[in-house]
Amino acid sequence: MSRGSMFYCFVGVVGAAFALLAGGVGEARAGGEVHEDRKLTASDAGAGDDFGVSVSVSGETAAVGATHDEPGSRGSAYVFWLGLTPTESYPPRDSIDARQPSDLACTELFGWDSIYIIFDGDAVGVRAWDFTVTVDPADMSPPGILNLVSSGNTARLKFDMRIPLSHWTIITHDASGFTTRIGALPADVNGDRRSGRLDILDLIDFLNDVRPELEIWQTDIDRNGEADPADILTEIDLFNGAGCFDQWNGTTLPE
């Protein structure tokens, strides 16, 4: 065996072990015991791929080589994010705020101006610049992140403005690729991305305990802290454009 081949085999053995140990994936214990915290696998794994034959780690990113992932190929490198990963958000993904967007005179604006991102570990090191905010449709500037406050495994992102009406506000954790989105569409009680007369029926069903799964942001249309029959009247006001309200009947959010 040539010296080069010997080195290649050594890299393969060390690389396979290093893939389990580096960047927080696992940790070595006293007496040589290894505790595996996370297992890295190829998304298209197959027999004889030689996945793990080489590994490179930089910060919280690992590149793992597979020299024979496809017949006749030159091999591939799989890139893994080893750091904290968001698992969910609050409000949850695809939540739509159906409540009135302001008081009747439009002297005070209402609506979500922050979102909570829950991670799979302590979020103390998470920073505002770890995220990108966009909107859909992309016909306006998205909210910026004014600040971020973390507590335990949760980070609260405070926007510099309330999320725009009739748009999705999309929050992406750049390193992991995690994405969530929240929308604002007044009167869309049932969350079908369309404000229409059926929403009045769903609101009535909720008040009669037929649709108990609906959230407070879908049913407390007048924002008085609880869902009650007065919300039906506010819902009608939103459809008809009462006061300074726009007429929301028939308005939709993108898929």
matplotlib code that plots the C-alpha trace (Angstrom):
import matplotlib.pyplot as plt

x = [0.0, 1.4, 1.9, -0.8, -3.3, -2.3, -3.0, -6.4, -7.5, -6.3, -8.4, -11.4, -11.2, -10.6, -13.2, -15.9, -15.2, -14.8, -18.2, -19.7, -17.6, -17.2, -19.3, -21.5, -22.7, -21.2, -18.6, -15.9, -16.2, -13.7, -12.2, -12.7, -16.5, -18.3, -21.8, -23.6, -25.9, -26.7, -26.2, -25.3, -26.7, -26.8, -30.2, -29.7, -27.6, -26.7, -24.5, -20.8, -21.2, -18.2, -20.1, -17.8, -14.5, -13.5, -14.8, -14.1, -15.6, -15.7, -17.5, -21.0, -20.9, -19.5, -18.8, -18.8, -17.4, -18.8, -16.5, -18.9, -22.4, -23.3, -21.8, -19.2, -19.4, -16.5, -18.1, -20.1, -19.8, -22.8, -23.0, -24.6, -25.5, -24.4, -25.6, -28.9, -31.9, -35.4, -38.1, -41.3, -42.6, -45.3, -47.6, -47.3, -46.5, -49.3, -51.2, -53.3, -54.4, -58.1, -58.7, -59.4, -56.2, -56.9, -59.4, -62.5, -61.0, -57.6, -55.9, -54.1, -52.8, -53.0, -51.4, -48.4, -45.1, -43.0, -42.7, -41.2, -38.8, -38.2, -34.9, -33.7, -31.3, -30.4, -30.9, -28.6, -26.2, -28.9, -28.6, -30.9, -28.7, -29.1, -32.5, -33.9, -37.4, -39.3, -42.9, -45.2, -46.3, -42.9, -44.4, -43.1, -40.3, -40.5, -40.3, -36.8, -35.8, -35.5, -34.1, -33.9, -34.3, -33.6, -34.8, -34.1, -34.7, -36.8, -35.9, -38.3, -37.9, -39.2, -40.0, -39.6, -43.2, -46.4, -46.6, -48.3, -51.9, -52.8, -49.2, -47.3, -44.3, -41.7, -38.9, -35.9, -33.1, -30.4, -27.9, -30.4, -32.9, -35.8, -38.7, -42.0, -44.6, -47.4, -50.1, -52.5, -55.9, -58.7, -62.0, -60.3, -61.7, -61.3, -57.7, -58.4, -56.4, -59.6, -62.0, -65.5, -69.1, -68.3, -66.1, -69.1, -70.6, -67.3, -67.3, -70.8, -69.8, -66.9, -69.2, -71.5, -68.6, -68.8, -65.3, -63.4, -60.0, -60.0, -57.4, -58.0, -56.4, -59.0, -62.1, -61.5, -62.2, -62.7, -59.6, -61.4, -59.6, -62.3, -64.5, -68.2, -71.2, -69.9, -67.2, -69.8, -70.7, -67.1, -66.6, -69.5, -67.9, -64.7, -66.5, -68.4, -65.6, -67.1, -65.4, -61.9, -61.8, -61.1, -63.6, -61.9, -64.6, -63.0, -59.4, -56.9, -53.5, -51.1, -50.8]
y = [0.0, 3.4, 6.1, 8.1, 5.2, 4.7, 8.4, 8.1, 5.1, 6.9, 10.0, 7.7, 6.0, 9.2, 11.1, 8.5, 8.9, 12.6, 12.9, 11.7, 13.8, 17.2, 20.3, 19.1, 15.9, 13.8, 13.8, 11.5, 10.3, 9.1, 5.6, 6.1, 5.8, 7.8, 9.2, 9.8, 12.9, 13.0, 10.7, 12.2, 10.3, 11.0, 11.9, 9.4, 6.8, 3.5, 0.5, 1.2, 5.0, 5.4, 8.1, 9.5, 8.7, 12.3, 15.1, 18.8, 20.9, 24.7, 26.3, 24.7, 23.3, 19.9, 18.6, 14.8, 13.1, 10.1, 9.0, 6.5, 7.9, 7.2, 4.7, 6.4, 9.6, 11.7, 11.5, 14.1, 16.2, 16.5, 19.7, 19.5, 22.2, 21.1, 24.0, 24.9, 24.2, 25.7, 23.2, 25.4, 28.9, 30.7, 31.7, 28.4, 28.2, 29.4, 31.2, 34.0, 37.0, 37.6, 40.3, 44.0, 45.7, 49.0, 50.7, 52.0, 55.4, 54.1, 56.1, 52.9, 50.0, 46.4, 43.2, 40.9, 42.7, 39.7, 36.0, 33.3, 30.7, 27.5, 25.7, 22.2, 23.6, 26.7, 29.8, 32.1, 32.4, 33.1, 36.6, 38.7, 38.5, 34.7, 35.3, 36.7, 38.2, 38.4, 38.9, 37.2, 38.8, 40.5, 43.9, 45.8, 46.0, 43.3, 44.1, 44.3, 42.7, 45.4, 43.1, 39.5, 38.4, 34.7, 32.8, 29.1, 27.4, 30.3, 33.4, 36.3, 38.3, 41.8, 43.4, 47.1, 47.3, 45.2, 42.5, 43.8, 43.0, 40.6, 39.3, 36.4, 37.4, 34.7, 34.1, 32.0, 30.8, 31.0, 28.4, 25.6, 26.5, 26.4, 28.6, 29.7, 32.2, 34.2, 36.2, 39.0, 38.9, 40.6, 38.5, 35.2, 33.3, 29.8, 30.3, 29.3, 32.4, 34.1, 36.5, 35.6, 35.1, 31.6, 33.0, 34.4, 30.9, 29.5, 32.2, 31.3, 27.6, 28.5, 30.4, 27.4, 25.0, 23.4, 24.6, 24.6, 24.2, 27.8, 30.1, 33.5, 35.4, 33.8, 34.5, 37.6, 39.9, 43.1, 42.4, 42.7, 39.7, 37.0, 35.7, 36.7, 37.6, 41.1, 39.7, 38.7, 42.4, 43.4, 40.7, 42.2, 45.7, 44.3, 42.9, 46.2, 48.6, 50.3, 53.4, 53.5, 49.8, 48.5, 46.1, 42.7, 40.5, 38.4, 39.3, 36.4, 35.4, 33.5, 29.7]
z = [0.0, -1.0, 1.6, 0.0, 0.3, 3.9, 4.6, 2.8, 4.9, 8.1, 7.2, 6.6, 10.0, 11.9, 9.8, 10.6, 14.3, 14.1, 12.5, 15.8, 18.1, 16.4, 16.8, 19.6, 17.8, 20.5, 23.3, 24.5, 28.1, 30.6, 29.8, 26.0, 26.1, 23.4, 23.9, 20.6, 20.8, 17.1, 14.1, 10.7, 7.8, 4.1, 2.7, -0.1, 1.6, -0.1, 0.4, -0.5, -0.5, 1.8, 3.7, 6.4, 4.6, 5.2, 7.5, 7.8, 10.6, 10.8, 13.6, 13.7, 10.2, 9.1, 5.6, 5.3, 2.2, 0.4, -2.4, -4.1, -3.5, -7.1, -9.7, -11.8, -9.8, -8.4, -4.9, -2.9, 0.2, 2.6, 4.7, 8.1, 10.6, 14.1, 16.1, 17.7, 15.5, 15.9, 16.4, 16.4, 16.7, 18.6, 17.1, 15.2, 11.5, 9.2, 12.0, 10.7, 12.9, 12.1, 14.6, 13.8, 12.8, 14.7, 16.7, 14.8, 14.4, 13.3, 16.0, 17.3, 15.3, 16.5, 15.5, 16.0, 16.4, 17.6, 17.4, 19.7, 18.2, 20.3, 19.9, 20.7, 23.4, 25.3, 23.1, 25.0, 22.1, 19.4, 17.8, 15.7, 12.7, 12.6, 11.0, 7.8, 7.5, 4.2, 3.1, 0.6, -1.7, -1.9, -2.9, 0.2, 2.6, 5.3, 9.0, 10.5, 13.8, 16.4, 19.1, 20.3, 23.9, 24.8, 27.9, 28.2, 24.9, 23.5, 21.6, 21.2, 18.0, 18.3, 14.9, 14.2, 12.9, 13.1, 10.5, 7.3, 6.6, 3.8, 3.7, 5.1, 7.2, 6.8, 9.4, 8.4, 10.6, 8.1, 9.3, 9.9, 7.1, 9.6, 8.3, 9.9, 8.8, 10.3, 8.5, 9.2, 7.4, 9.3, 9.5, 8.4, 11.3, 9.9, 8.7, 5.1, 3.8, 2.6, 4.4, 3.5, 4.8, 5.9, 8.5, 10.3, 10.5, 11.8, 14.5, 15.5, 15.6, 17.9, 20.3, 20.3, 21.1, 17.6, 16.6, 19.9, 18.3, 17.0, 18.7, 20.4, 17.5, 15.2, 17.4, 19.5, 16.6, 18.6, 20.8, 24.1, 25.5, 24.9, 22.2, 22.6, 20.5, 20.1, 17.9, 15.3, 14.9, 14.6, 12.0, 9.9, 10.4, 8.8, 5.9, 5.3, 5.9, 9.0, 10.3, 8.9, 8.3, 4.8, 3.3, 3.8, 2.3, -0.5, 0.4, 0.3, 1.4, -1.0, -0.7]

ax = plt.figure().add_subplot(projection="3d")
ax.plot(x, y, z, "-o")
ax.set_aspect("equal")
plt.show()
